Amino acid sequence: MVERNTNEKTYSMGVGVALGFAIGAALGVVVGEVSGDIALWLSVGVGAGVAFGVAIGVYLENGRKAKN
């Protein structure tokens, strides 16, 4: 089994976290504006987005392993 380059692993995780953060922040702001409590929903959105982003990063990494 060939050991993967650490930079490739970091890239997959970084892309996932960045996408999750951006999507979570956007959704948190939208829901916060509608409900009137932007601070609460922004923090919930960012937290959930980062968790979702880590899951995306793991999925991308596993998809690359399956191709090799």
The 8 nearest C-alpha neighbors of each residue, nearest first, counted from 0:
[[1, 2, 3, 67, 64, 65, 4, 66],
 [2, 0, 3, 67, 4, 64, 5, 65],
 [1, 3, 0, 4, 5, 64, 8, 7],
 [4, 2, 1, 5, 7, 8, 6, 64],
 [3, 5, 6, 7, 2, 8, 9, 1],
 [4, 6, 8, 7, 9, 3, 10, 2],
 [5, 7, 9, 4, 8, 10, 3, 11],
 [8, 6, 10, 9, 5, 4, 11, 3],
 [9, 7, 5, 11, 10, 6, 12, 60],
 [8, 10, 6, 12, 7, 11, 13, 5],
 [9, 11, 13, 7, 8, 12, 6, 14],
 [12, 10, 56, 8, 14, 13, 9, 60],
 [11, 13, 56, 15, 9, 10, 14, 16],
 [14, 12, 10, 16, 15, 11, 9, 17],
 [13, 15, 17, 11, 12, 16, 10, 18],
 [16, 14, 52, 56, 55, 12, 18, 13],
 [15, 17, 52, 19, 13, 49, 53, 18],
 [18, 16, 20, 14, 19, 15, 13, 21],
 [19, 17, 21, 15, 20, 16, 22, 14],
 [20, 18, 52, 48, 49, 16, 22, 17],
 [19, 21, 48, 49, 17, 23, 18, 45],
 [22, 20, 18, 24, 19, 23, 25, 17],
 [21, 23, 25, 19, 24, 20, 18, 26],
 [24, 22, 48, 44, 45, 20, 26, 25],
 [23, 25, 27, 45, 21, 44, 26, 22],
 [26, 24, 22, 28, 27, 23, 21, 29],
 [25, 27, 29, 23, 28, 24, 30, 22],
 [28, 26, 41, 44, 40, 24, 30, 25],
 [27, 29, 31, 25, 26, 41, 30, 32],
 [28, 30, 26, 32, 31, 27, 25, 33],
 [29, 31, 33, 27, 32, 28, 26, 34],
 [37, 32, 30, 36, 28, 40, 34, 29],
 [33, 31, 35, 29, 30, 34, 37, 28],
 [32, 34, 30, 31, 35, 29, 36, 37],
 [33, 35, 31, 32, 36, 30, 37, 40],
 [34, 36, 32, 31, 33, 37, 30, 38],
 [37, 35, 31, 34, 38, 39, 40, 32],
 [31, 36, 38, 40, 39, 41, 32, 35],
 [39, 37, 41, 40, 36, 42, 31, 28],
 [40, 38, 42, 37, 41, 36, 43, 31],
 [39, 41, 27, 43, 31, 37, 42, 38],
 [40, 42, 27, 44, 38, 43, 28, 39],
 [41, 43, 45, 40, 44, 39, 46, 38],
 [44, 42, 40, 46, 41, 45, 47, 39],
 [45, 43, 23, 27, 41, 47, 42, 24],
 [44, 46, 23, 48, 24, 42, 20, 47],
 [47, 45, 43, 49, 48, 44, 42, 50],
 [46, 48, 50, 44, 45, 49, 43, 51],
 [49, 47, 23, 19, 45, 51, 20, 46],
 [48, 50, 52, 19, 20, 46, 51, 16],
 [51, 49, 47, 53, 52, 48, 46, 54],
 [50, 52, 48, 54, 49, 53, 19, 47],
 [53, 51, 19, 16, 15, 49, 55, 54],
 [52, 54, 56, 50, 55, 16, 51, 15],
 [53, 55, 51, 57, 52, 56, 58, 50],
 [56, 54, 52, 58, 15, 53, 57, 59],
 [57, 55, 12, 15, 53, 11, 59, 58],
 [56, 58, 60, 54, 59, 55, 61, 53],
 [57, 59, 55, 61, 56, 60, 62, 54],
 [60, 58, 62, 56, 57, 61, 55, 11],
 [59, 61, 57, 63, 62, 58, 11, 56],
 [62, 60, 64, 58, 63, 59, 57, 65],
 [63, 61, 59, 65, 60, 64, 58, 66],
 [62, 64, 60, 66, 61, 65, 59, 67],
 [65, 63, 61, 67, 66, 62, 60, 59],
 [64, 66, 62, 63, 67, 61, 60, 59],
 [65, 67, 63, 64, 62, 61, 60, 59],
 [66, 64, 65, 63, 62, 1, 0, 61]]
